[in-house]
């Protein structure tokens, strides 16, 4: 009996590792090991320690849902969404975009100051050509500090809210304020101004943008793409569906209403939150097998 149990345990561990490697490859690309070494093992000074709030939040599996929440929320600003729709290949290469975003967050959170600063400079350079007009003919510029502040606020709010709902550990109020302060560095270096430095300021900033927000045609198109999911194997779809429901449930109620999204399965936000917890905890379980 002991032999059977041991064999079954080894088989389960092996299966967890295989699934974990697939997930990590989706997030970090085919060169995941090289990227991991560069970010976590390179010598050099870093902005954050492992115990910092930003490391605990951005390193948690709740980020799988948080990324979707952030994209849905950010899409409601017509200028930001127009820039993405007209200058991003998110439809043609969704996994590549995910990998680049993941690399940016990981590098600026866990990487060396040298690597993080170089990546931010590269993004600032790329933003020089991201200009145009939205669906109402209003000009946008990816270097606009006000627009960059919106992207930052929506992202940080989403990351923090999804961690509150689905994170491995609960944060104290002081930890949440620390997270907002630590995240401000990247926002400022990307060109945003007057970024929030506390949860109260973050909530106020999010509220202040509401008069500017709308569900533009591009936002609704992005919503459809995100909810249907990028191209993936049928075996991946159940996990994505759980994360999707969790991401939608984490949105502010007014944002769900603008995007014409239900609160959750059968109209129940509680079911959406339960789906999110299940999806995040499952991914956390398989990724823990890689440590």
C-alpha positions as CSV (number, residue, x, y, z in Angstrom):
1,X,0.0,0.0,0.0
2,X,2.9,2.3,0.9
3,X,4.5,1.7,-2.5
4,X,1.2,2.5,-4.3
5,X,0.8,5.7,-2.4
6,X,4.4,6.8,-3.0
7,X,4.0,6.1,-6.7
8,X,0.8,8.0,-6.9
9,X,2.3,10.9,-5.0
10,X,5.3,11.0,-7.4
11,X,3.0,10.9,-10.4
12,X,0.9,13.8,-9.1
13,X,4.1,15.8,-8.4
14,X,5.3,15.1,-11.9
15,X,2.0,16.2,-13.4
16,X,2.0,19.4,-11.3
17,X,5.5,20.2,-12.5
18,X,4.6,19.6,-16.2
19,X,1.5,21.9,-15.9
20,X,3.6,24.5,-14.0
21,X,6.2,24.5,-16.8
22,X,3.5,25.0,-19.4
23,X,2.0,27.9,-17.4
24,X,5.4,29.5,-16.9
25,X,6.2,29.2,-20.6
26,X,3.0,31.0,-21.5
27,X,3.9,33.8,-19.2
28,X,7.6,34.1,-19.7
29,X,8.0,32.6,-23.2
30,X,10.2,29.8,-24.5
31,X,13.3,31.3,-22.8
32,X,11.6,31.3,-19.4
33,X,14.7,29.9,-17.6
34,X,17.0,32.5,-19.1
35,X,14.6,35.3,-18.2
36,X,14.2,34.0,-14.7
37,X,18.0,33.8,-14.2
38,X,18.4,37.4,-15.5
39,X,15.7,38.8,-13.3
40,X,16.2,36.9,-10.0
41,X,19.8,35.8,-10.0
42,X,21.7,38.6,-11.7
43,X,24.1,40.5,-9.4
44,X,23.3,44.1,-8.6
45,X,21.3,46.4,-6.4
46,X,17.5,46.1,-6.4
47,X,14.8,48.6,-5.5
48,X,12.8,46.1,-3.5
49,X,13.4,43.4,-0.9
50,X,11.5,40.1,-0.8
51,X,9.6,41.3,2.2
52,X,8.4,44.5,0.7
53,X,4.7,44.8,0.0
54,X,5.3,45.2,-3.8
55,X,7.2,41.9,-3.9
56,X,4.5,40.1,-2.0
57,X,1.7,41.4,-4.2
58,X,3.4,41.3,-7.6
59,X,4.9,37.8,-6.9
60,X,1.5,36.3,-6.0
61,X,-0.6,34.1,-8.2
62,X,-3.5,36.6,-7.9
63,X,-1.7,38.5,-10.6
64,X,-3.1,36.1,-13.2
65,X,-6.6,37.5,-12.5
66,X,-5.3,41.0,-11.8
67,X,-3.8,41.4,-15.2
68,X,-7.2,40.8,-16.8
69,X,-8.9,43.1,-14.4
70,X,-6.4,45.9,-15.2
71,X,-6.8,45.5,-18.9
72,X,-10.6,45.7,-18.7
73,X,-10.5,48.7,-16.4
74,X,-7.8,50.6,-18.4
75,X,-9.8,50.0,-21.6
76,X,-12.5,52.4,-20.3
77,X,-10.3,55.5,-21.0
78,X,-10.9,56.2,-24.7
79,X,-7.4,57.8,-25.2
80,X,-5.6,54.8,-23.6
81,X,-7.7,52.3,-25.4
82,X,-7.2,54.0,-28.8
83,X,-3.5,53.9,-28.3
84,X,-3.6,50.2,-27.6
85,X,-6.0,49.4,-30.5
86,X,-4.0,51.4,-33.0
87,X,-0.4,50.8,-31.9
88,X,-0.5,47.3,-30.2
89,X,-0.6,43.8,-31.7
90,X,-2.6,42.5,-28.8
91,X,-4.9,40.6,-31.2
92,X,-2.3,39.2,-33.5
93,X,0.2,38.2,-30.7
94,X,-1.7,38.1,-27.4
95,X,0.8,35.7,-25.7
96,X,3.7,37.8,-26.8
97,X,2.1,40.9,-25.3
98,X,1.4,39.0,-22.1
99,X,5.0,37.9,-21.9
100,X,6.3,41.4,-22.4
101,X,4.0,42.8,-19.8
102,X,5.0,40.0,-17.4
103,X,8.7,40.7,-18.0
104,X,8.2,44.4,-17.3
105,X,6.4,43.8,-14.0
106,X,8.9,41.1,-12.9
107,X,12.0,43.2,-13.9
108,X,10.8,46.4,-12.3
109,X,9.8,44.5,-9.1
110,X,12.5,41.9,-8.7
111,X,15.3,42.7,-11.2
112,X,18.3,44.8,-10.8
113,X,18.0,48.6,-10.8
114,X,20.1,48.7,-14.0
115,X,17.9,46.2,-15.9
116,X,14.7,47.9,-14.6
117,X,15.9,51.4,-15.6
118,X,16.9,50.2,-19.0
119,X,13.5,48.6,-19.6
120,X,11.7,51.7,-18.6
121,X,13.9,53.9,-20.9
122,X,13.0,51.6,-23.7
123,X,9.3,51.9,-23.1
124,X,9.5,55.6,-22.8
125,X,11.3,55.6,-26.2
126,X,8.6,53.5,-27.8
127,X,5.9,55.8,-26.5
128,X,7.2,58.6,-28.7
129,X,5.4,57.2,-31.7
130,X,2.2,56.3,-30.0
131,X,0.0,59.3,-31.0
132,X,-3.3,59.6,-32.8
133,X,-6.9,60.4,-32.3
134,X,-9.6,58.4,-30.5
135,X,-13.0,57.5,-31.9
136,X,-14.4,61.0,-31.3
137,X,-11.5,62.7,-32.9
138,X,-9.7,63.7,-29.7
139,X,-5.9,63.6,-29.8
140,X,-4.0,61.2,-27.6
141,X,-0.3,60.9,-26.8
142,X,1.2,58.0,-24.9
143,X,3.6,60.4,-23.2
144,X,0.7,62.5,-21.8
145,X,1.3,62.5,-18.0
146,X,-2.5,62.5,-17.3
147,X,-3.0,59.5,-19.5
148,X,0.0,57.7,-18.0
149,X,-1.4,58.4,-14.6
150,X,-4.7,56.7,-15.5
151,X,-2.9,53.6,-16.8
152,X,-0.9,53.5,-13.5
153,X,-3.9,54.1,-11.2
154,X,-6.1,51.5,-13.0
155,X,-3.2,48.9,-12.9
156,X,-2.2,49.4,-9.3
157,X,-5.8,49.4,-8.1
158,X,-6.5,46.2,-10.0
159,X,-3.4,44.4,-8.6
160,X,-4.1,45.4,-5.1
161,X,-7.8,44.5,-5.3
162,X,-7.2,41.1,-6.8
163,X,-4.6,40.4,-4.1
164,X,-7.1,41.4,-1.4
165,X,-9.6,39.0,-2.9
166,X,-7.4,36.1,-4.1
167,X,-4.0,36.6,-2.5
168,X,-2.1,33.9,-0.5
169,X,-1.8,36.2,2.5
170,X,-3.8,39.2,3.8
171,X,-2.2,42.6,3.9
172,X,-2.5,45.1,6.8
173,X,-3.7,48.6,5.9
174,X,-0.1,49.8,6.3
175,X,1.1,47.1,3.8
176,X,-1.5,48.3,1.3
177,X,-0.3,51.9,1.6
178,X,3.3,50.7,1.3
179,X,2.4,48.9,-1.9
180,X,1.0,52.1,-3.4
181,X,4.0,54.1,-2.4
182,X,6.5,51.5,-3.8
183,X,4.5,51.2,-7.1
184,X,4.7,54.9,-7.5
185,X,8.4,54.8,-8.6
186,X,7.7,53.0,-11.8
187,X,4.7,55.2,-12.6
188,X,6.8,58.4,-12.2
189,X,9.7,57.0,-14.2
190,X,7.2,56.2,-17.0
191,X,6.1,59.8,-17.1
192,X,3.0,59.9,-14.9
193,X,2.6,62.8,-12.5
194,X,0.9,63.2,-9.2
195,X,0.6,59.5,-8.7
196,X,-1.1,58.3,-5.5
197,X,1.0,57.4,-2.5
198,X,-1.7,55.8,-0.3
199,X,-4.8,53.6,-0.8
200,X,-7.0,56.6,0.0
201,X,-5.2,58.7,-2.7
202,X,-5.5,55.7,-5.1
203,X,-9.3,55.4,-4.6
204,X,-9.7,59.2,-5.0
205,X,-7.6,59.1,-8.2
206,X,-9.7,56.3,-9.7
207,X,-12.9,58.2,-8.9
208,X,-11.5,61.4,-10.4
209,X,-11.2,59.8,-13.8
210,X,-14.8,58.5,-14.0
211,X,-16.1,61.6,-16.0
212,X,-13.6,60.8,-18.7
213,X,-14.4,57.1,-19.0
214,X,-16.7,55.4,-21.6
215,X,-17.2,52.1,-23.2
216,X,-15.8,53.1,-26.6
217,X,-16.1,50.7,-29.6
218,X,-12.5,49.7,-29.1
219,X,-13.1,49.0,-25.4
220,X,-16.0,46.8,-26.2
221,X,-14.0,45.0,-28.9
222,X,-11.2,44.4,-26.3
223,X,-13.7,43.2,-23.8
224,X,-15.0,40.5,-26.3
225,X,-11.4,39.4,-27.0
226,X,-10.4,39.2,-23.4
227,X,-13.6,37.4,-22.3
228,X,-13.4,34.9,-25.2
229,X,-9.7,34.5,-24.5
230,X,-6.7,34.4,-26.8
231,X,-6.0,31.3,-28.9
232,X,-5.4,28.4,-26.6
233,X,-5.8,24.6,-26.3
234,X,-9.2,23.4,-25.2
235,X,-7.5,22.0,-22.1
236,X,-6.5,25.5,-21.0
237,X,-10.0,27.0,-21.4
238,X,-11.5,25.9,-18.0
239,X,-8.7,27.6,-16.1
240,X,-8.9,30.7,-18.2
241,X,-12.7,30.8,-17.6
242,X,-12.2,30.7,-13.8
243,X,-9.6,33.6,-14.0
244,X,-11.9,35.5,-16.3
245,X,-14.8,35.3,-13.9
246,X,-12.6,36.3,-11.0
247,X,-11.2,39.2,-12.9
248,X,-14.7,40.5,-13.8
249,X,-15.9,40.1,-10.2
250,X,-13.0,42.2,-9.0
251,X,-13.9,45.2,-11.1
252,X,-15.8,48.1,-9.6
253,X,-19.5,47.8,-10.1
254,X,-19.6,50.9,-12.2
255,X,-16.9,49.5,-14.5
256,X,-18.8,46.3,-15.0
257,X,-21.9,48.2,-15.8
258,X,-20.1,50.4,-18.4
259,X,-18.7,47.3,-20.1
260,X,-22.1,45.6,-19.9
261,X,-20.7,42.7,-17.9
262,X,-22.7,40.6,-15.4
263,X,-21.6,40.5,-11.8
264,X,-20.7,36.9,-12.2
265,X,-22.1,33.5,-13.4
266,X,-25.9,33.6,-13.2
267,X,-25.5,37.2,-12.2
268,X,-23.9,36.3,-8.9
269,X,-20.7,38.1,-7.9
270,X,-20.2,35.6,-5.2
271,X,-19.9,32.9,-7.8
272,X,-17.5,35.0,-9.8
273,X,-15.3,35.5,-6.7
274,X,-15.5,31.8,-6.0
275,X,-14.3,31.1,-9.5
276,X,-11.5,33.5,-9.1
277,X,-10.3,31.9,-5.9
278,X,-10.5,28.5,-7.5
279,X,-8.6,29.5,-10.6
280,X,-5.8,31.4,-8.7
281,X,-5.4,28.7,-6.0
282,X,-5.1,26.0,-8.7
283,X,-2.4,28.0,-10.6
284,X,-0.6,28.7,-7.3
285,X,-0.6,25.0,-6.5
286,X,0.9,23.9,-9.8
287,X,3.5,26.7,-9.8
288,X,4.6,25.9,-6.2
289,X,5.8,22.6,-7.6
290,X,8.5,24.4,-9.6
291,X,10.1,26.0,-6.5
